[in-house]
Each structure stands twice: as C-alpha cells, then as structure tokens.
C-alpha cells in the first residue's frame, strides 16, 4: 500500500475528494464524476455514493482502461459518512489537511521534526532542511537532523569516515569538515594525507622540528634543532652541545639541573652537582651540598672563612667585612701602641717604660738616671753627678751637674771664661763658638764623587771613618786620619770610640764626648745609609756627613734629610736641614755641640727640655773665637 512520504494524492479539479474510513491507511482521493485533467480524455465511471460501501472504481479502465488508483478499493467495509470536509481527514479527533499538516503529513501521526534545522509538510511529504553542521543521516524526517557533522565518523557528510590510518603517531580529527590528523609530539603529517597519519618523524634531517625544514649538509637534527654533531664527551641536550661534566643544566646527563642550595649557587663538577659560589657573608663549612652555604662568616668564630677565629692578646675581637679587627682592649692597663691588630693590646702602660701611662710616653734612662715606669708614671732615680732640673719625670735626670750650665747644682752656670771642674767654676782658656744662620747650601754627599755609604738600614749603631784633613775642635786638635764616630742616630763624636746611643745630653762628661749632634734621637737609616764625602780643594775642603732619607724608629713613614759640614782651615761647623718630619710623641731631639771634655756646650735643643723649633730649610753655623 502506498505511504504518505512517497505518494502524492490526485489533485484534479474535477474530482471531489471524499475521505473514507481507511482503518489507519493513508488517505486517497476518490473520483466522484466528471473528467479531470489528470484522467485524460476519457470520462470516469459514474460515481458511487460514498456510503455505498462498494468500490469507487470498478476495476475497469477509468479513462484509458487502467484503474484510476493502484490500490484496492478505499473502503473495505460498510460505507460511512466522513465528519471532515472534502480534502481533510480525521486524525486524533481533528480534521487536518494531510497535504500540509506538519504533525500529520500524508497520514495521521506522521510528524515532521525540525530539530537542528527546519521542517515543513509539502504535498503530504515531509521536507527537512538541516542547518550547517547537521544532517539527516537515517532519512527519517521524524527525528530531524539527528547527526552532528565534523566528527571522525561523519566529517563532511553522513558516512564520511576519517581514515583509520590517521591514528599512526597521532589521532584522527575532523577540522572544518575536513579529515585531518592531530600528531603526537615529534611527528608530523608532512604529506598532508590523513590516510597514513603522522608519517614523518620531526627528528630527521629532512624534517627537523617541522615539516620541510631540512638541515644543511653536515648537520644532524637533535631535539628538533639542526646542529653539528657533538664531540665526546659532550652530549646534545635541548638542541645544544653541552659538557655533562660541567653543565649546571645537564649535570651528568641531559635534563639533570643543579638546583641552587641555600645561600649558594649550584655548580656541576665532574658530572656531580655541588656548590659553585656562596652568597656574600656565607660559607660551606660542613661540605654538604644539601644545606648549601650554611655558616655566616661575619662572626668572631668564622670571620671571612670557616674556622677563622678572631683573637688578640689582651684585646676585644670583632669581625668586620670578613676581617678580624681589634675592637678594644680587655684590660684597662693595656694599649695597642704599635697599631698592629695581630699583636693585640701589647703594652702594659703601668710598667712599660717605653709606653708609660699611655702610648708614646717614654721614660728616658741614660747615663744620668734609671727611669722605670711604676703604676703608669715615670719614676726617675738620678745617678751621681746628674739631676732632674726641669722637673719632668719621663726624661729622667736630664742634666749633668758637672757642666758649665749646671756646675754642682741645677742652674748654677759658670761665668764667661770659666769652666766647671769637680762641681766648681774655674778659669778656662778654651774657645767658644758664635752661632749664626745663613742661606741654605745643602750638599748631596751621597751623589758626590768618592762618597762612602755607612750604616744602611741600621738602628742604634755607629761606624768609624778617618778625618780627611786637620781640624781644630773646641781648642783641641783633630789630626787628619783621626777616628771619627758616625752614629745612625744623627750625631758624630771625636772621642774615637764607636757609639750608637739613641739619646744623650750636651754637655755631659759621660761618653760619647766631643759630640756634634745634628738630630740626635732614635732613628732608622734608609738603604742609602749615612753618606760621607770630602768636597772642594785644599785648603778649603769640606767634610760632609749626610743622613739621607732617614726615618724615626717610631714612625717609619717619616722622611728626614740633614747633614753636618766641617770646614778645613776655618774650623767652622755647620748644621743643615733639607727635610725634617714632625717628631713622634715622646721624642725630644738633642741638637748642639759639646767640648771633648764634655763639660761645655752650645745647644739648640736637648733632652734638658728646651723647645725644639728647628724646621726644614734651617741652616746653623758655629764659628770658633
């Protein structure tokens, strides 16, 4: 029997459709008389009453001899009257037009479904139009456009299945209604055919990292990068040649990074992760990589390095910028007098005669006294024939009371023409000297022809040189060839004995005698030493003794250059000062001349306490009369 979705009803204008009881069959239209355009030229057989129950057509040819309809008679039972008007049928209690009713298209309860599209009933047949991306793959209009396209089983249209071969090194996919392949990492669909999937590895020289990217001749592909082959023991890691023995990112093998431990930067050594550098102020003292640089090195137990302990004799240690420093003294009676932290607070100012009561305070002990330091104070004890005339304790008993200035007692001076003998002033026949100043005529003895260098880099010593010509000193003859003592401590003497005393008095009957003191104090000579030279021609020669670039023993940065000049024939003595550095604390130089007997003198400065105002550029001349 014909169905509603493949048979169109007779719609000729001459026929009057009458619905009969179909018992659920699709409605058909009866001929009720008259010729219609669909029948042709022949007229239909006389129509029957719709209620006859007999066949509408007789089986004989309607117009052409063939039956008007191809099925059996419409009614199979007794004829009934239809409640619906012509052209309509009764479905579910309603009269509907099966030619255009979307819920009863062609027959009752045959609904056209517009899901994922739109639907219409046209001439008793469902017409479904799907929207983009959907299709009616089962040809059943009752479930609409039931299939979504763009899948690997219905990619472009119904039944368009993406090839199974696309799963090779990847997964099949439908993209924009075209079968494609989603490739696994390291593979590509280089022939653009989903049939064989991702057929090309992207680690080959022909397709290095991407399809069609070919490596130049002589290079290989590693990690998707073209590169020259690595020479052993290097490895290719992340597209680069690395040395697994030293690489912090690939230590011992590719992908093995050395992490930064606490307070440190990691490093790779011999293929094993270790500590490269420590953060400033920290050190790795236990040798463990796991806890990094665990030790602060700004403490007195680890100062600048593991285990470096700060400790100073009698001192308070501190660690500053990784270096041990002396922060103070641990005992009140100790001081750091040498400015050397390694020796700590090395001086006991209660008992040290060279630092008595404080750094640089020297208790002077000489032939006139012994001056110990007691409780931080110089306490002189005078020897017979000496006295503490200036009342200053730290220079001891600084005066000989057997001299013309202090004859038998402090301040008892002998009158002009007298000399002190056994503590009493008696008549004298010796000469005196007149002091005068003059313009500088400094002679560089060290650079003179035939110069002699004595006592290089020497402390507290003397050397004997011959007098180059006859000379008269303080009325006493000093013959050519006589022994003249030259001291590293800034004086010479005519008594012939070697003497390097670091201090002394003028006058003083005790040795050395016949002293000419240019700058008698505790000196250290330079590598050039003390230079002696004879300049000029007889009978006007000059004997020059020069202390070149000497320093104070207590201040090695000082620079002193001075000299004594003895004049032939005139017996004049000159003291010349090219450079004089300031005196260290506690230093009092002796400057002047004394007689060979040691009881007479002419002094500019001495340990007797005179203020010494000699400066660089001064020149003094002593002329006998």
Secondary structure, DSSP 8 states (H G I E B T S, - for coil): ---TTT------TT--------TTS-------SS--TTT-SS-------TTS-S-SS-SS-SSSSS-SSSSS-S--SS----SS-TT-EEETTEEE-TTT-TTSSSSTT-----TTEEEEEETTEEEEEE-TTEE-TT--GGG-S-EESSSSSSSSSTT----GGGGTTEEEEEETTEEEEEE-TTEE-TT--GGG-S-EETEETTEESSTT----TT-EEETTEEE----TT-EEETTEEE-TTT-SSSSSSTT------TTEEEEEETTEEEEEEE-TTEE--S--STT-S-EESBSSSSBSSTT-----TTEEEEEETTEEEEEEESSTTEE--S--GGG-S-EETTT-TTSSSSTT-----BTTEEEEEETTEEEEEE-TTEE--S--STT-S-EETBSSSSBSSTT----TTEEEETTEEEE-----EEEEE-------GGGSTT-EEESTT-BS-EEEEE-SS-EEETTEEE-TT-EEEEETTSEEESSSS----S---SS-SSSS-SEEEEEESSEE--TT-EEEEEES-TTS-EEEEEEEEEEETTEEEEEEEEEEEEETTT--EEEEEEE-----TT---EEEEE-TTSS-EEEEE-TT-------TT-EEEEEE-
